[in-house]
Amino acid sequence: MSINLAVFAVAAFFEIAGCFAFWLWVRRGATPFVVVLGVASLAGFAFALTRVDSAFAGRAYAAYGGIYIAASLVWLWVMEGQSPTRTDLLGAALAIAGAVVIIGFAARSR
């Protein structure tokens, strides 16, 4: 399970960076070249997510959602300089717990 969590973290970084590139271009007037980097990052995200040890893509995506939420709050804090609120942290903790339940017990339910 720890390898899956590491893969989810890498995938989250690539997805958030890719989407943020579009945010920079559309909302902050960055050069269109940033979008090229964003597309490459999103391709890296898609590839990384295929490395998750899961028999079904839908289950991997569902578990990934929890990690994505937490990673988005880290991005908010580190890259955008905004501290997550208590409710942000509570929501992320609940989402991660859900991800662990989904991916951690998937092998037992096959």
Backbone atoms as SQL, in Angstrom:
CREATE TABLE atoms (id INTEGER PRIMARY KEY, chain TEXT, resi INTEGER, resn TEXT, atom TEXT, x REAL, y REAL, z REAL);
INSERT INTO atoms VALUES
  (1, 'A', 1, 'MET', 'N', 0.823, -1.199, 0.000),
  (2, 'A', 1, 'MET', 'CA', 0.000, 0.000, 0.000),
  (3, 'A', 1, 'MET', 'C', 0.864, 1.260, 0.000),
  (4, 'A', 2, 'SER', 'N', 2.033, 1.242, 0.644),
  (5, 'A', 2, 'SER', 'CA', 2.861, 2.447, 0.700),
  (6, 'A', 2, 'SER', 'C', 3.372, 2.837, -0.684),
  (7, 'A', 3, 'ILE', 'N', 3.620, 1.846, -1.546),
  (8, 'A', 3, 'ILE', 'CA', 4.031, 2.168, -2.920),
  (9, 'A', 3, 'ILE', 'C', 2.889, 2.863, -3.640),
  (10, 'A', 4, 'ASN', 'N', 1.659, 2.388, -3.441),
  (11, 'A', 4, 'ASN', 'CA', 0.499, 3.051, -4.052),
  (12, 'A', 4, 'ASN', 'C', 0.389, 4.496, -3.594),
  (13, 'A', 5, 'LEU', 'N', 0.607, 4.740, -2.308),
  (14, 'A', 5, 'LEU', 'CA', 0.521, 6.116, -1.803),
  (15, 'A', 5, 'LEU', 'C', 1.594, 7.000, -2.428),
  (16, 'A', 6, 'ALA', 'N', 2.790, 6.455, -2.617),
  (17, 'A', 6, 'ALA', 'CA', 3.859, 7.222, -3.273),
  (18, 'A', 6, 'ALA', 'C', 3.499, 7.531, -4.722),
  (19, 'A', 7, 'VAL', 'N', 2.951, 6.539, -5.414),
  (20, 'A', 7, 'VAL', 'CA', 2.535, 6.758, -6.806),
  (21, 'A', 7, 'VAL', 'C', 1.423, 7.805, -6.861),
  (22, 'A', 8, 'PHE', 'N', 0.475, 7.728, -5.937),
  (23, 'A', 8, 'PHE', 'CA', -0.594, 8.725, -5.888),
  (24, 'A', 8, 'PHE', 'C', -0.018, 10.122, -5.663),
  (25, 'A', 9, 'ALA', 'N', 0.978, 10.241, -4.803),
  (26, 'A', 9, 'ALA', 'CA', 1.589, 11.546, -4.533),
  (27, 'A', 9, 'ALA', 'C', 2.268, 12.102, -5.782),
  (28, 'A', 10, 'VAL', 'N', 2.971, 11.262, -6.509),
  (29, 'A', 10, 'VAL', 'CA', 3.606, 11.696, -7.757),
  (30, 'A', 10, 'VAL', 'C', 2.546, 12.107, -8.776),
  (31, 'A', 11, 'ALA', 'N', 1.513, 11.281, -8.906),
  (32, 'A', 11, 'ALA', 'CA', 0.431, 11.595, -9.846),
  (33, 'A', 11, 'ALA', 'C', -0.231, 12.918, -9.481),
  (34, 'A', 12, 'ALA', 'N', -0.460, 13.133, -8.194),
  (35, 'A', 12, 'ALA', 'CA', -1.100, 14.380, -7.751),
  (36, 'A', 12, 'ALA', 'C', -0.244, 15.586, -8.101),
  (37, 'A', 13, 'PHE', 'N', 1.064, 15.482, -7.868),
  (38, 'A', 13, 'PHE', 'CA', 1.946, 16.590, -8.211),
  (39, 'A', 13, 'PHE', 'C', 1.830, 16.931, -9.695),
  (40, 'A', 14, 'PHE', 'N', 1.909, 15.900, -10.553),
  (41, 'A', 14, 'PHE', 'CA', 1.820, 16.144, -11.994),
  (42, 'A', 14, 'PHE', 'C', 0.465, 16.718, -12.397),
  (43, 'A', 15, 'GLU', 'N', -0.604, 16.200, -11.815),
  (44, 'A', 15, 'GLU', 'CA', -1.928, 16.705, -12.191),
  (45, 'A', 15, 'GLU', 'C', -2.111, 18.152, -11.742),
  (46, 'A', 16, 'ILE', 'N', -1.742, 18.439, -10.512),
  (47, 'A', 16, 'ILE', 'CA', -1.912, 19.803, -10.010),
  (48, 'A', 16, 'ILE', 'C', -1.028, 20.774, -10.774),
  (49, 'A', 17, 'ALA', 'N', 0.214, 20.385, -11.040),
  (50, 'A', 17, 'ALA', 'CA', 1.117, 21.256, -11.812),
  (51, 'A', 17, 'ALA', 'C', 0.566, 21.501, -13.208),
  (52, 'A', 18, 'GLY', 'N', 0.027, 20.458, -13.836),
  (53, 'A', 18, 'GLY', 'CA', -0.533, 20.614, -15.179),
  (54, 'A', 18, 'GLY', 'C', -1.737, 21.533, -15.198),
  (55, 'A', 19, 'CYS', 'N', -2.627, 21.350, -14.251),
  (56, 'A', 19, 'CYS', 'CA', -3.801, 22.216, -14.179),
  (57, 'A', 19, 'CYS', 'C', -3.417, 23.642, -13.789),
  (58, 'A', 20, 'PHE', 'N', -2.438, 23.767, -12.920),
  (59, 'A', 20, 'PHE', 'CA', -1.982, 25.093, -12.502),
  (60, 'A', 20, 'PHE', 'C', -1.370, 25.850, -13.678),
  (61, 'A', 21, 'ALA', 'N', -0.742, 25.133, -14.587),
  (62, 'A', 21, 'ALA', 'CA', -0.187, 25.780, -15.785),
  (63, 'A', 21, 'ALA', 'C', -1.302, 26.466, -16.583),
  (64, 'A', 22, 'PHE', 'N', -2.427, 25.785, -16.726),
  (65, 'A', 22, 'PHE', 'CA', -3.563, 26.406, -17.416),
  (66, 'A', 22, 'PHE', 'C', -4.099, 27.591, -16.620),
  (67, 'A', 23, 'TRP', 'N', -4.136, 27.468, -15.297),
  (68, 'A', 23, 'TRP', 'CA', -4.571, 28.561, -14.425),
  (69, 'A', 23, 'TRP', 'C', -3.680, 29.784, -14.657),
  (70, 'A', 24, 'LEU', 'N', -2.367, 29.540, -14.691),
  (71, 'A', 24, 'LEU', 'CA', -1.428, 30.650, -14.906),
  (72, 'A', 24, 'LEU', 'C', -1.653, 31.317, -16.253),
  (73, 'A', 25, 'TRP', 'N', -1.901, 30.518, -17.272),
  (74, 'A', 25, 'TRP', 'CA', -2.089, 31.056, -18.616),
  (75, 'A', 25, 'TRP', 'C', -3.389, 31.859, -18.718),
  (76, 'A', 26, 'VAL', 'N', -4.478, 31.275, -18.263),
  (77, 'A', 26, 'VAL', 'CA', -5.790, 31.916, -18.412),
  (78, 'A', 26, 'VAL', 'C', -6.012, 33.039, -17.399),
  (79, 'A', 27, 'ARG', 'N', -5.673, 32.797, -16.141),
  (80, 'A', 27, 'ARG', 'CA', -6.010, 33.748, -15.084),
  (81, 'A', 27, 'ARG', 'C', -4.923, 34.770, -14.788),
  (82, 'A', 28, 'ARG', 'N', -3.672, 34.421, -15.117),
  (83, 'A', 28, 'ARG', 'CA', -2.578, 35.327, -14.767),
  (84, 'A', 28, 'ARG', 'C', -1.756, 35.790, -15.960),
  (85, 'A', 29, 'GLY', 'N', -2.201, 35.435, -17.161),
  (86, 'A', 29, 'GLY', 'CA', -1.572, 35.941, -18.372),
  (87, 'A', 29, 'GLY', 'C', -0.195, 35.376, -18.688),
  (88, 'A', 30, 'ALA', 'N', 0.104, 34.185, -18.227),
  (89, 'A', 30, 'ALA', 'CA', 1.398, 33.566, -18.534),
  (90, 'A', 30, 'ALA', 'C', 1.477, 33.249, -20.022),
  (91, 'A', 31, 'THR', 'N', 2.671, 33.057, -20.505),
  (92, 'A', 31, 'THR', 'CA', 2.899, 32.722, -21.906),
  (93, 'A', 31, 'THR', 'C', 2.230, 31.391, -22.262),
  (94, 'A', 32, 'PRO', 'N', 1.762, 31.233, -23.486),
  (95, 'A', 32, 'PRO', 'CA', 1.154, 29.962, -23.897),
  (96, 'A', 32, 'PRO', 'C', 2.115, 28.773, -23.778),
  (97, 'A', 33, 'PHE', 'N', 3.420, 29.025, -23.749),
  (98, 'A', 33, 'PHE', 'CA', 4.376, 27.931, -23.574),
  (99, 'A', 33, 'PHE', 'C', 4.139, 27.194, -22.259),
  (100, 'A', 34, 'VAL', 'N', 3.619, 27.889, -21.270),
  (101, 'A', 34, 'VAL', 'CA', 3.312, 27.265, -19.980),
  (102, 'A', 34, 'VAL', 'C', 2.294, 26.143, -20.176),
  (103, 'A', 35, 'VAL', 'N', 1.387, 26.316, -21.132),
  (104, 'A', 35, 'VAL', 'CA', 0.381, 25.287, -21.414),
  (105, 'A', 35, 'VAL', 'C', 1.055, 24.019, -21.951),
  (106, 'A', 36, 'VAL', 'N', 2.079, 24.176, -22.765),
  (107, 'A', 36, 'VAL', 'CA', 2.808, 23.014, -23.277),
  (108, 'A', 36, 'VAL', 'C', 3.390, 22.215, -22.109),
  (109, 'A', 37, 'LEU', 'N', 3.973, 22.925, -21.159),
  (110, 'A', 37, 'LEU', 'CA', 4.495, 22.256, -19.968),
  (111, 'A', 37, 'LEU', 'C', 3.362, 21.598, -19.177),
  (112, 'A', 38, 'GLY', 'N', 2.218, 22.271, -19.132),
  (113, 'A', 38, 'GLY', 'CA', 1.063, 21.715, -18.438),
  (114, 'A', 38, 'GLY', 'C', 0.566, 20.433, -19.073),
  (115, 'A', 39, 'VAL', 'N', 0.515, 20.410, -20.386),
  (116, 'A', 39, 'VAL', 'CA', 0.067, 19.205, -21.090),
  (117, 'A', 39, 'VAL', 'C', 1.042, 18.056, -20.827),
  (118, 'A', 40, 'ALA', 'N', 2.330, 18.344, -20.856),
  (119, 'A', 40, 'ALA', 'CA', 3.332, 17.307, -20.559),
  (120, 'A', 40, 'ALA', 'C', 3.160, 16.798, -19.129),
  (121, 'A', 41, 'SER', 'N', 2.896, 17.701, -18.221),
  (122, 'A', 41, 'SER', 'CA', 2.686, 17.311, -16.826),
  (123, 'A', 41, 'SER', 'C', 1.445, 16.442, -16.685),
  (124, 'A', 42, 'LEU', 'N', 0.381, 16.788, -17.392),
  (125, 'A', 42, 'LEU', 'CA', -0.843, 15.981, -17.329),
  (126, 'A', 42, 'LEU', 'C', -0.625, 14.594, -17.939),
  (127, 'A', 43, 'ALA', 'N', 0.218, 14.503, -18.961),
  (128, 'A', 43, 'ALA', 'CA', 0.562, 13.184, -19.509),
  (129, 'A', 43, 'ALA', 'C', 1.332, 12.373, -18.467),
  (130, 'A', 44, 'GLY', 'N', 2.221, 13.029, -17.740),
  (131, 'A', 44, 'GLY', 'CA', 2.947, 12.358, -16.663),
  (132, 'A', 44, 'GLY', 'C', 2.003, 11.863, -15.577),
  (133, 'A', 45, 'PHE', 'N', 1.004, 12.663, -15.271),
  (134, 'A', 45, 'PHE', 'CA', -0.026, 12.261, -14.302),
  (135, 'A', 45, 'PHE', 'C', -0.720, 10.987, -14.766),
  (136, 'A', 46, 'ALA', 'N', -1.173, 10.970, -16.007),
  (137, 'A', 46, 'ALA', 'CA', -1.907, 9.811, -16.518),
  (138, 'A', 46, 'ALA', 'C', -1.026, 8.560, -16.485),
  (139, 'A', 47, 'PHE', 'N', 0.227, 8.718, -16.872),
  (140, 'A', 47, 'PHE', 'CA', 1.132, 7.572, -16.841),
  (141, 'A', 47, 'PHE', 'C', 1.362, 7.098, -15.408),
  (142, 'A', 48, 'ALA', 'N', 1.608, 8.021, -14.504),
  (143, 'A', 48, 'ALA', 'CA', 1.866, 7.658, -13.104),
  (144, 'A', 48, 'ALA', 'C', 0.692, 6.886, -12.520),
  (145, 'A', 49, 'LEU', 'N', -0.507, 7.319, -12.817),
  (146, 'A', 49, 'LEU', 'CA', -1.681, 6.667, -12.239),
  (147, 'A', 49, 'LEU', 'C', -1.836, 5.226, -12.715),
  (148, 'A', 50, 'THR', 'N', -1.284, 4.905, -13.885),
  (149, 'A', 50, 'THR', 'CA', -1.351, 3.514, -14.357),
  (150, 'A', 50, 'THR', 'C', -0.429, 2.597, -13.565),
  (151, 'A', 51, 'ARG', 'N', 0.456, 3.149, -12.758),
  (152, 'A', 51, 'ARG', 'CA', 1.404, 2.355, -11.975),
  (153, 'A', 51, 'ARG', 'C', 0.817, 1.873, -10.652),
  (154, 'A', 52, 'VAL', 'N', -0.380, 2.318, -10.317),
  (155, 'A', 52, 'VAL', 'CA', -1.025, 1.900, -9.070),
  (156, 'A', 52, 'VAL', 'C', -1.385, 0.420, -9.153),
  (157, 'A', 53, 'ASP', 'N', -1.123, -0.292, -8.061),
  (158, 'A', 53, 'ASP', 'CA', -1.438, -1.712, -8.001),
  (159, 'A', 53, 'ASP', 'C', -2.923, -1.890, -7.688),
  (160, 'A', 54, 'SER', 'N', -3.721, -1.938, -8.743),
  (161, 'A', 54, 'SER', 'CA', -5.159, -2.121, -8.607),
  (162, 'A', 54, 'SER', 'C', -5.658, -2.875, -9.831),
  (163, 'A', 55, 'ALA', 'N', -6.546, -3.814, -9.605),
  (164, 'A', 55, 'ALA', 'CA', -7.086, -4.598, -10.717),
  (165, 'A', 55, 'ALA', 'C', -8.049, -3.781, -11.576),
  (166, 'A', 56, 'PHE', 'N', -8.584, -2.690, -11.019),
  (167, 'A', 56, 'PHE', 'CA', -9.576, -1.902, -11.719),
  (168, 'A', 56, 'PHE', 'C', -9.209, -0.422, -11.678),
  (169, 'A', 57, 'ALA', 'N', -9.281, 0.229, -12.822),
  (170, 'A', 57, 'ALA', 'CA', -8.940, 1.645, -12.915),
  (171, 'A', 57, 'ALA', 'C', -9.849, 2.501, -12.036),
  (172, 'A', 58, 'GLY', 'N', -11.132, 2.216, -12.043),
  (173, 'A', 58, 'GLY', 'CA', -12.077, 3.015, -11.265),
  (174, 'A', 58, 'GLY', 'C', -11.757, 3.032, -9.782),
  (175, 'A', 59, 'ARG', 'N', -11.316, 1.886, -9.258),
  (176, 'A', 59, 'ARG', 'CA', -10.945, 1.821, -7.841),
  (177, 'A', 59, 'ARG', 'C', -9.690, 2.654, -7.595),
  (178, 'A', 60, 'ALA', 'N', -8.729, 2.582, -8.491),
  (179, 'A', 60, 'ALA', 'CA', -7.500, 3.384, -8.354),
  (180, 'A', 60, 'ALA', 'C', -7.841, 4.868, -8.394),
  (181, 'A', 61, 'TYR', 'N', -8.722, 5.263, -9.301),
  (182, 'A', 61, 'TYR', 'CA', -9.098, 6.684, -9.415),
  (183, 'A', 61, 'TYR', 'C', -9.834, 7.156, -8.169),
  (184, 'A', 62, 'ALA', 'N', -10.696, 6.301, -7.638),
  (185, 'A', 62, 'ALA', 'CA', -11.453, 6.675, -6.438),
  (186, 'A', 62, 'ALA', 'C', -10.518, 6.887, -5.254),
  (187, 'A', 63, 'ALA', 'N', -9.582, 5.984, -5.066),
  (188, 'A', 63, 'ALA', 'CA', -8.624, 6.129, -3.969),
  (189, 'A', 63, 'ALA', 'C', -7.727, 7.341, -4.197),
  (190, 'A', 64, 'TYR', 'N', -7.342, 7.575, -5.432),
  (191, 'A', 64, 'TYR', 'CA', -6.487, 8.716, -5.766),
  (192, 'A', 64, 'TYR', 'C', -7.149, 10.037, -5.366),
  (193, 'A', 65, 'GLY', 'N', -8.447, 10.098, -5.457),
  (194, 'A', 65, 'GLY', 'CA', -9.160, 11.336, -5.139),
  (195, 'A', 65, 'GLY', 'C', -8.821, 11.868, -3.754),
  (196, 'A', 66, 'GLY', 'N', -8.698, 10.983, -2.790),
  (197, 'A', 66, 'GLY', 'CA', -8.358, 11.416, -1.431),
  (198, 'A', 66, 'GLY', 'C', -6.969, 12.023, -1.352),
  (199, 'A', 67, 'ILE', 'N', -6.042, 11.399, -2.022),
  (200, 'A', 67, 'ILE', 'CA', -4.663, 11.902, -2.022),
  (201, 'A', 67, 'ILE', 'C', -4.595, 13.232, -2.771),
  (202, 'A', 68, 'TYR', 'N', -5.357, 13.343, -3.851),
  (203, 'A', 68, 'TYR', 'CA', -5.390, 14.581, -4.628),
  (204, 'A', 68, 'TYR', 'C', -5.867, 15.756, -3.771),
  (205, 'A', 69, 'ILE', 'N', -6.871, 15.521, -2.961),
  (206, 'A', 69, 'ILE', 'CA', -7.393, 16.590, -2.098),
  (207, 'A', 69, 'ILE', 'C', -6.302, 17.088, -1.156),
  (208, 'A', 70, 'ALA', 'N', -5.619, 16.157, -0.498),
  (209, 'A', 70, 'ALA', 'CA', -4.550, 16.549, 0.430),
  (210, 'A', 70, 'ALA', 'C', -3.409, 17.245, -0.313),
  (211, 'A', 71, 'ALA', 'N', -3.025, 16.716, -1.458),
  (212, 'A', 71, 'ALA', 'CA', -1.937, 17.318, -2.237),
  (213, 'A', 71, 'ALA', 'C', -2.310, 18.720, -2.710),
  (214, 'A', 72, 'SER', 'N', -3.566, 18.925, -3.029),
  (215, 'A', 72, 'SER', 'CA', -4.014, 20.257, -3.453),
  (216, 'A', 72, 'SER', 'C', -3.861, 21.273, -2.324),
  (217, 'A', 73, 'LEU', 'N', -4.097, 20.838, -1.109),
  (218, 'A', 73, 'LEU', 'CA', -3.929, 21.739, 0.033),
  (219, 'A', 73, 'LEU', 'C', -2.457, 22.026, 0.306),
  (220, 'A', 74, 'VAL', 'N', -1.604, 21.041, 0.070),
  (221, 'A', 74, 'VAL', 'CA', -0.155, 21.287, 0.179),
  (222, 'A', 74, 'VAL', 'C', 0.263, 22.295, -0.884),
  (223, 'A', 75, 'TRP', 'N', -0.241, 22.146, -2.097),
  (224, 'A', 75, 'TRP', 'CA', 0.051, 23.090, -3.181),
  (225, 'A', 75, 'TRP', 'C', -0.412, 24.497, -2.787),
  (226, 'A', 76, 'LEU', 'N', -1.620, 24.581, -2.249),
  (227, 'A', 76, 'LEU', 'CA', -2.173, 25.856, -1.801),
  (228, 'A', 76, 'LEU', 'C', -1.213, 26.539, -0.831),
  (229, 'A', 77, 'TRP', 'N', -0.684, 25.767, 0.083),
  (230, 'A', 77, 'TRP', 'CA', 0.187, 26.306, 1.129),
  (231, 'A', 77, 'TRP', 'C', 1.576, 26.645, 0.592),
  (232, 'A', 78, 'VAL', 'N', 2.205, 25.704, -0.119),
  (233, 'A', 78, 'VAL', 'CA', 3.594, 25.876, -0.561),
  (234, 'A', 78, 'VAL', 'C', 3.710, 26.803, -1.767),
  (235, 'A', 79, 'MET', 'N', 2.890, 26.585, -2.776),
  (236, 'A', 79, 'MET', 'CA', 3.036, 27.322, -4.037),
  (237, 'A', 79, 'MET', 'C', 2.260, 28.639, -4.068),
  (238, 'A', 80, 'GLU', 'N', 1.148, 28.688, -3.332),
  (239, 'A', 80, 'GLU', 'CA', 0.325, 29.891, -3.387),
  (240, 'A', 80, 'GLU', 'C', 0.352, 30.708, -2.101),
  (241, 'A', 81, 'GLY', 'N', 1.046, 30.208, -1.097),
  (242, 'A', 81, 'GLY', 'CA', 1.222, 30.965, 0.135),
  (243, 'A', 81, 'GLY', 'C', -0.015, 31.136, 0.988),
  (244, 'A', 82, 'GLN', 'N', -0.991, 30.263, 0.811),
  (245, 'A', 82, 'GLN', 'CA', -2.227, 30.323, 1.600),
  (246, 'A', 82, 'GLN', 'C', -2.271, 29.136, 2.547),
  (247, 'A', 83, 'SER', 'N', -2.452, 29.411, 3.813),
  (248, 'A', 83, 'SER', 'CA', -2.540, 28.325, 4.795),
  (249, 'A', 83, 'SER', 'C', -3.900, 27.646, 4.719),
  (250, 'A', 84, 'PRO', 'N', -3.886, 26.310, 4.749),
  (251, 'A', 84, 'PRO', 'CA', -5.165, 25.597, 4.805),
  (252, 'A', 84, 'PRO', 'C', -5.881, 25.886, 6.131),
  (253, 'A', 85, 'THR', 'N', -7.185, 25.902, 6.088),
  (254, 'A', 85, 'THR', 'CA', -7.980, 26.114, 7.299),
  (255, 'A', 85, 'THR', 'C', -8.146, 24.784, 8.034),
  (256, 'A', 86, 'ARG', 'N', -8.681, 24.858, 9.234),
  (257, 'A', 86, 'ARG', 'CA', -8.962, 23.626, 9.990),
  (258, 'A', 86, 'ARG', 'C', -9.929, 22.727, 9.236),
  (259, 'A', 87, 'THR', 'N', -10.922, 23.336, 8.619),
  (260, 'A', 87, 'THR', 'CA', -11.885, 22.517, 7.873),
  (261, 'A', 87, 'THR', 'C', -11.246, 21.916, 6.624),
  (262, 'A', 88, 'ASP', 'N', -10.311, 22.636, 6.011),
  (263, 'A', 88, 'ASP', 'CA', -9.556, 22.049, 4.893),
  (264, 'A', 88, 'ASP', 'C', -8.828, 20.791, 5.351),
  (265, 'A', 89, 'LEU', 'N', -8.142, 20.902, 6.485),
  (266, 'A', 89, 'LEU', 'CA', -7.363, 19.779, 7.013),
  (267, 'A', 89, 'LEU', 'C', -8.255, 18.616, 7.438),
  (268, 'A', 90, 'LEU', 'N', -9.385, 18.913, 8.033),
  (269, 'A', 90, 'LEU', 'CA', -10.315, 17.857, 8.416),
  (270, 'A', 90, 'LEU', 'C', -10.841, 17.137, 7.178),
  (271, 'A', 91, 'GLY', 'N', -11.222, 17.898, 6.182),
  (272, 'A', 91, 'GLY', 'CA', -11.712, 17.294, 4.942),
  (273, 'A', 91, 'GLY', 'C', -10.654, 16.431, 4.274),
  (274, 'A', 92, 'ALA', 'N', -9.414, 16.908, 4.263),
  (275, 'A', 92, 'ALA', 'CA', -8.328, 16.120, 3.671),
  (276, 'A', 92, 'ALA', 'C', -8.095, 14.834, 4.459),
  (277, 'A', 93, 'ALA', 'N', -8.150, 14.913, 5.781),
  (278, 'A', 93, 'ALA', 'CA', -7.959, 13.714, 6.602),
  (279, 'A', 93, 'ALA', 'C', -9.045, 12.681, 6.321),
  (280, 'A', 94, 'LEU', 'N', -10.266, 13.144, 6.185),
  (281, 'A', 94, 'LEU', 'CA', -11.370, 12.223, 5.863),
  (282, 'A', 94, 'LEU', 'C', -11.177, 11.610, 4.477),
  (283, 'A', 95, 'ALA', 'N', -10.747, 12.415, 3.530),
  (284, 'A', 95, 'ALA', 'CA', -10.539, 11.920, 2.169),
  (285, 'A', 95, 'ALA', 'C', -9.406, 10.893, 2.129),
  (286, 'A', 96, 'ILE', 'N', -8.325, 11.155, 2.859),
  (287, 'A', 96, 'ILE', 'CA', -7.217, 10.200, 2.897),
  (288, 'A', 96, 'ILE', 'C', -7.663, 8.901, 3.564),
  (289, 'A', 97, 'ALA', 'N', -8.430, 9.014, 4.629),
  (290, 'A', 97, 'ALA', 'CA', -8.948, 7.805, 5.280),
  (291, 'A', 97, 'ALA', 'C', -9.774, 6.988, 4.291),
  (292, 'A', 98, 'GLY', 'N', -10.583, 7.653, 3.508),
  (293, 'A', 98, 'GLY', 'CA', -11.364, 6.957, 2.490),
  (294, 'A', 98, 'GLY', 'C', -10.484, 6.289, 1.452),
  (295, 'A', 99, 'ALA', 'N', -9.427, 6.977, 1.035),
  (296, 'A', 99, 'ALA', 'CA', -8.495, 6.405, 0.054),
  (297, 'A', 99, 'ALA', 'C', -7.821, 5.154, 0.611),
  (298, 'A', 100, 'VAL', 'N', -7.412, 5.214, 1.874),
  (299, 'A', 100, 'VAL', 'CA', -6.762, 4.061, 2.498),
  (300, 'A', 100, 'VAL', 'C', -7.729, 2.886, 2.588),
  (301, 'A', 101, 'VAL', 'N', -8.966, 3.154, 2.924),
  (302, 'A', 101, 'VAL', 'CA', -9.961, 2.082, 2.993),
  (303, 'A', 101, 'VAL', 'C', -10.161, 1.465, 1.611),
  (304, 'A', 102, 'ILE', 'N', -10.292, 2.296, 0.602),
  (305, 'A', 102, 'ILE', 'CA', -10.549, 1.789, -0.757),
  (306, 'A', 102, 'ILE', 'C', -9.391, 0.950, -1.266),
  (307, 'A', 103, 'ILE', 'N', -8.200, 1.484, -1.233),
  (308, 'A', 103, 'ILE', 'CA', -7.062, 0.784, -1.831),
  (309, 'A', 103, 'ILE', 'C', -6.473, -0.252, -0.872),
  (310, 'A', 104, 'GLY', 'N', -6.554, 0.029, 0.429),
  (311, 'A', 104, 'GLY', 'CA', -5.977, -0.887, 1.405),
  (312, 'A', 104, 'GLY', 'C', -6.731, -2.190, 1.553),
  (313, 'A', 105, 'PHE', 'N', -8.025, -2.164, 1.361),
  (314, 'A', 105, 'PHE', 'CA', -8.839, -3.346, 1.524),
  (315, 'A', 105, 'PHE', 'C', -9.313, -3.932, 0.197),
  (316, 'A', 106, 'ALA', 'N', -8.848, -3.370, -0.909),
  (317, 'A', 106, 'ALA', 'CA', -9.275, -3.835, -2.227),
  (318, 'A', 106, 'ALA', 'C', -8.877, -5.283, -2.462),
  (319, 'A', 107, 'ALA', 'N', -7.681, -5.653, -2.039),
  (320, 'A', 107, 'ALA', 'CA', -7.209, -7.020, -2.275),
  (321, 'A', 107, 'ALA', 'C', -8.071, -8.033, -1.524),
  (322, 'A', 108, 'ARG', 'N', -8.571, -7.662, -0.361),
  (323, 'A', 108, 'ARG', 'CA', -9.394, -8.582, 0.438),
  (324, 'A', 108, 'ARG', 'C', -10.781, -8.789, -0.137),
  (325, 'A', 109, 'SER', 'N', -11.248, -7.831, -0.936),
  (326, 'A', 109, 'SER', 'CA', -12.612, -7.921, -1.445),
  (327, 'A', 109, 'SER', 'C', -12.693, -8.525, -2.841),
  (328, 'A', 110, 'ARG', 'N', -11.582, -9.004, -3.351),
  (329, 'A', 110, 'ARG', 'CA', -11.590, -9.607, -4.704),
  (330, 'A', 110, 'ARG', 'C', -12.155, -10.987, -4.689);
